[in-house]
Every structure is written in structure tokens, then in C-alpha cells.
Amino acid sequence: MANVRLEHVYKNYRDVKAVIDANWECNDGEVVSILGPSGCGKSSSLRMIAGLEEISNGSIYIGDRRVNELSPAERNIALAFENYALYPHMTVRQNISYPLKIRNVEISEIKKRCDQILTMLDLHDISGYKVTGLSGGQKQRTSLGRALIREPDVFLLDEPISHLDVKLRAKMRDDLKSLLKRTGHTAIYVTHDQLEAMTVADRIVVMNLGEIQQIGTPMEVYERPQNKFVATFIGEPSMNLIPGSLKKQGGKNIFSINGQNMEVPAEVQVEKAAKEGKVSFGVRPTECFLSLTEKKGWLKGKVYTITKGIDTAVYQIDIDANHVRIVAERTVGGTIGDTAWVSFDFQHSRFFSEETGGRINLSK
């Protein structure tokens, strides 16, 4: 295994800047996910690490080696893509063992390593089957096995389970996390699915429009997003961003939305945010409170939509043209058009600058 390091890496496609000044590292044995929407530069980043795309500028290191000019074969990496790229005329065992066969590894060693992979991926019972008759999950595990058997320095995965159905994708997320932890492989995992990234990765590199927005653990990017993009991209339902202003009034901190005022608890340090003037208050739907009876000091609005789940419901409350999403118990009831009152857990306060979009550090 080895670490991977990107130093001021750029990728341009003529006038399109696909990756802009990427600086980050995947440590030895770590799983890092590159997460972002389509066209953000995540696959281009992975393909440059793999040697499938030339670097426009900068340097990439695998271990101590600068690999800019090395071919994919010389980088000792293994790739797994959304497209399984399996050989349909071969069995599961033959597909997995093929990378060793073309390297002229001894037959006894091939059998030993293939047996280990088959056991690890629970494929022994179907090892003699042709891959054409396998399920999507079995094909995906076969593809992963073929990559793993090479014992690479770095394991690169590009949207490996995005095409599977919902139930199978959930199982494969857990299987991948367990597999990567057991093998201890250094792995870089590209996905547009935040749940995959949050489940599998030790750290997440969030990208948008070619630029890195934030790097951190899953909980860091969820709890402390660095800007509005990360705040709304991570989390389902996404974070509410409520525009307003902070001011001092009668010795109290007041958050004001189009004339409606709400007191912010004194223990919440909002001085830096107050200096910004216009801000957006960021709050998760699970950190909001809803009442269909009047509550003094709460914001008043109307029920805009109700999406009911098994145990909870997601309410959208229209507060002066701001739609605030709230996760509440199904027993709250109510119908569209009802008057509602909303409050927030200010202990999880996140304020963002309306001018820059960046999060304001509230600590003094």
C-alpha cells in the first residue's frame, strides 16, 4: 500500500477547467471519497491519478514516486468502474485470476490468491459460473475481486455501485466498507452519492465546478460545512439556509427575517456573524421545531407541503417566501395551508456570509 498526494494539480480540456489547483493527500491505508455533482471534476481527478488522463499542470505522487509520466501499469494501481468490464466467456474464477495469468504468475500462487479473494467476497459457490448469468451484485463483487487480486498500492473506484437498485446498493455500501477495512487498502472512491461517501470514506473531498470546497471526515463536512454549497449538498433533506440579519436589540441577540424576530440564546456567540449584517442561518431539518398552535417568540408561517414517511414527515413551512424544511413526527398532523410556528436549535448555529457564501466562525 502507499499514500497518494496531489500537488497543485490542474486539468484543462481546451477552454474548460475541469480540475483547478487540487491539493490533497490520501494517507496509506485510508479511504478517501471524492464527492460532488456531475461535471465537478471528480472523475477527471481519479483518471489523472490512474494515468488515464494527462495532467495539465502540477504533480501526483504515489508513495515516494512522482508518477506524472508513468503509464497506468507502472503505477501499480487497480481500477473498478461502474461498467464491470468482465469477460463474458469466462467464469468468475477465470475473470478474477486473469490479471495474474497474463503476468505469468505460477499456477499454485494464482489458485491460492484467487481462493482467498473468492472467500473474502463470498463468491466460492459461484466461482465456476459464467458471469453472463450473474446478478448485478455478483458481477460487481467479481469486478472488485479482479482488481483486488493484483495486490495494488492503490485501489481506485469510480462510481462502482451507482447503477445497482436501491436495496442492493445499500448492501454493497456496507460490503465495500467492510472489505476495504479488512484489506487495509489505500482507496480513492469517486461518487455523486453523499450516502455512499458518508458510509464508506474516512475522509471526503467535496468538489464543485473543478474546485475543492472542503476536505474533512464525514461528520466534519456534515456538522461544519465550510460554505453554502457543502451545506446544501451534504444531507438529506438538505440544510435550510434562511436569509436574514443579526442585530442587538435591548441587550439581546435577535435574528430577523423580513420583520419577524427571533431571540438567539445568549450563550450562542454571534458577534462575528452580526458584523456581517446580512447572513444566512444554516440549520438541519432535524434541528427545527414545529408547532401547529401558537408559540410566543417562534416564527410564523404556513404549511406548504407535507411528505410523510413511515415514522416521520418532512414539512415545508413558508415563512415570508422562505421554505423551511422540518423533520417532525407523523403525529404532528396538519394539512397544507395551516398556520404553523417554527423554532430552531441554535446550539447548532451555522451562519454564512451572504457576500462570500463562506461559513462564519462564531468563536471569538
ZIWOCOR-V85651 format. One record per residue. N is the residue number from 1. PHI is phi in whole degrees, 0 to 359 (none if undefined). Layout:
# ZIWOCOR-V85651
n=N phi=PHI
n=N phi=PHI
This chain:
# ZIWOCOR-V85651
n=1 phi=none
n=2 phi=203
n=3 phi=273
n=4 phi=236
n=5 phi=227
n=6 phi=252
n=7 phi=238
n=8 phi=49
n=9 phi=270
n=10 phi=235
n=11 phi=222
n=12 phi=244
n=13 phi=248
n=14 phi=56
n=15 phi=269
n=16 phi=267
n=17 phi=266
n=18 phi=279
n=19 phi=226
n=20 phi=238
n=21 phi=51
n=22 phi=282
n=23 phi=228
n=24 phi=197
n=25 phi=222
n=26 phi=254
n=27 phi=287
n=28 phi=302
n=29 phi=83
n=30 phi=266
n=31 phi=252
n=32 phi=245
n=33 phi=256
n=34 phi=263
n=35 phi=240
n=36 phi=172
n=37 phi=287
n=38 phi=302
n=39 phi=81
n=40 phi=276
n=41 phi=107
n=42 phi=290
n=43 phi=290
n=44 phi=298
n=45 phi=299
n=46 phi=295
n=47 phi=292
n=48 phi=291
n=49 phi=297
n=50 phi=284
n=51 phi=90
n=52 phi=273
n=53 phi=230
n=54 phi=286
n=55 phi=273
n=56 phi=287
n=57 phi=197
n=58 phi=101
n=59 phi=221
n=60 phi=237
n=61 phi=241
n=62 phi=243
n=63 phi=66
n=64 phi=267
n=65 phi=265
n=66 phi=281
n=67 phi=251
n=68 phi=310
n=69 phi=261
n=70 phi=274
n=71 phi=287
n=72 phi=305
n=73 phi=295
n=74 phi=282
n=75 phi=271
n=76 phi=53
n=77 phi=242
n=78 phi=235
n=79 phi=242
n=80 phi=223
n=81 phi=247
n=82 phi=300
n=83 phi=279
n=84 phi=298
n=85 phi=54
n=86 phi=273
n=87 phi=272
n=88 phi=295
n=89 phi=275
n=90 phi=257
n=91 phi=281
n=92 phi=302
n=93 phi=299
n=94 phi=293
n=95 phi=298
n=96 phi=293
n=97 phi=278
n=98 phi=303
n=99 phi=302
n=100 phi=280
n=101 phi=298
n=102 phi=288
n=103 phi=267
n=104 phi=60
n=105 phi=289
n=106 phi=303
n=107 phi=301
n=108 phi=297
n=109 phi=289
n=110 phi=300
n=111 phi=298
n=112 phi=299
n=113 phi=289
n=114 phi=293
n=115 phi=299
n=116 phi=297
n=117 phi=293
n=118 phi=300
n=119 phi=293
n=120 phi=300
n=121 phi=261
n=122 phi=56
n=123 phi=243
n=124 phi=302
n=125 phi=294
n=126 phi=243
n=127 phi=298
n=128 phi=265
n=129 phi=275
n=130 phi=291
n=131 phi=288
n=132 phi=298
n=133 phi=263
n=134 phi=275
n=135 phi=285
n=136 phi=301
n=137 phi=294
n=138 phi=293
n=139 phi=296
n=140 phi=296
n=141 phi=294
n=142 phi=295
n=143 phi=298
n=144 phi=295
n=145 phi=298
n=146 phi=296
n=147 phi=286
n=148 phi=292
n=149 phi=295
n=150 phi=286
n=151 phi=52
n=152 phi=284
n=153 phi=286
n=154 phi=222
n=155 phi=252
n=156 phi=247
n=157 phi=236
n=158 phi=245
n=159 phi=47
n=160 phi=291
n=161 phi=232
n=162 phi=293
n=163 phi=268
n=164 phi=285
n=165 phi=291
n=166 phi=303
n=167 phi=295
n=168 phi=291
n=169 phi=297
n=170 phi=298
n=171 phi=294
n=172 phi=293
n=173 phi=302
n=174 phi=294
n=175 phi=297
n=176 phi=296
n=177 phi=300
n=178 phi=297
n=179 phi=297
n=180 phi=293
n=181 phi=291
n=182 phi=292
n=183 phi=278
n=184 phi=72
n=185 phi=290
n=186 phi=290
n=187 phi=220
n=188 phi=240
n=189 phi=238
n=190 phi=267
n=191 phi=202
n=192 phi=260
n=193 phi=265
n=194 phi=298
n=195 phi=293
n=196 phi=299
n=197 phi=298
n=198 phi=295
n=199 phi=280
n=200 phi=270
n=201 phi=273
n=202 phi=279
n=203 phi=221
n=204 phi=235
n=205 phi=257
n=206 phi=268
n=207 phi=239
n=208 phi=204
n=209 phi=53
n=210 phi=86
n=211 phi=248
n=212 phi=282
n=213 phi=267
n=214 phi=193
n=215 phi=233
n=216 phi=183
n=217 phi=292
n=218 phi=307
n=219 phi=288
n=220 phi=295
n=221 phi=287
n=222 phi=281
n=223 phi=277
n=224 phi=230
n=225 phi=298
n=226 phi=278
n=227 phi=204
n=228 phi=297
n=229 phi=299
n=230 phi=297
n=231 phi=302
n=232 phi=268
n=233 phi=279
n=234 phi=265
n=235 phi=111
n=236 phi=218
n=237 phi=296
n=238 phi=289
n=239 phi=297
n=240 phi=284
n=241 phi=242
n=242 phi=252
n=243 phi=288
n=244 phi=185
n=245 phi=216
n=246 phi=251
n=247 phi=208
n=248 phi=267
n=249 phi=214
n=250 phi=61
n=251 phi=78
n=252 phi=245
n=253 phi=276
n=254 phi=239
n=255 phi=261
n=256 phi=244
n=257 phi=236
n=258 phi=47
n=259 phi=94
n=260 phi=273
n=261 phi=245
n=262 phi=223
n=263 phi=283
n=264 phi=264
n=265 phi=310
n=266 phi=299
n=267 phi=287
n=268 phi=276
n=269 phi=279
n=270 phi=241
n=271 phi=302
n=272 phi=294
n=273 phi=292
n=274 phi=296
n=275 phi=294
n=276 phi=288
n=277 phi=79
n=278 phi=282
n=279 phi=222
n=280 phi=245
n=281 phi=269
n=282 phi=259
n=283 phi=213
n=284 phi=290
n=285 phi=303
n=286 phi=280
n=287 phi=255
n=288 phi=250
n=289 phi=239
n=290 phi=232
n=291 phi=221
n=292 phi=262
n=293 phi=243
n=294 phi=300
n=295 phi=233
n=296 phi=296
n=297 phi=87
n=298 phi=267
n=299 phi=279
n=300 phi=259
n=301 phi=205
n=302 phi=230
n=303 phi=293
n=304 phi=262
n=305 phi=215
n=306 phi=225
n=307 phi=245
n=308 phi=268
n=309 phi=253
n=310 phi=288
n=311 phi=251
n=312 phi=232
n=313 phi=224
n=314 phi=257
n=315 phi=260
n=316 phi=252
n=317 phi=250
n=318 phi=275
n=319 phi=244
n=320 phi=51
n=321 phi=74
n=322 phi=257
n=323 phi=270
n=324 phi=258
n=325 phi=272
n=326 phi=225
n=327 phi=268
n=328 phi=226
n=329 phi=293
n=330 phi=301
n=331 phi=289
n=332 phi=300
n=333 phi=76
n=334 phi=89
n=335 phi=225
n=336 phi=299
n=337 phi=100
n=338 phi=295
n=339 phi=286
n=340 phi=221
n=341 phi=237
n=342 phi=233
n=343 phi=223
n=344 phi=226
n=345 phi=274
n=346 phi=288
n=347 phi=295
n=348 phi=255
n=349 phi=299
n=350 phi=225
n=351 phi=244
n=352 phi=239
n=353 phi=291
n=354 phi=290
n=355 phi=281
n=356 phi=257
n=357 phi=83
n=358 phi=279
n=359 phi=286
n=360 phi=267
n=361 phi=287
n=362 phi=280
n=363 phi=292
n=364 phi=284
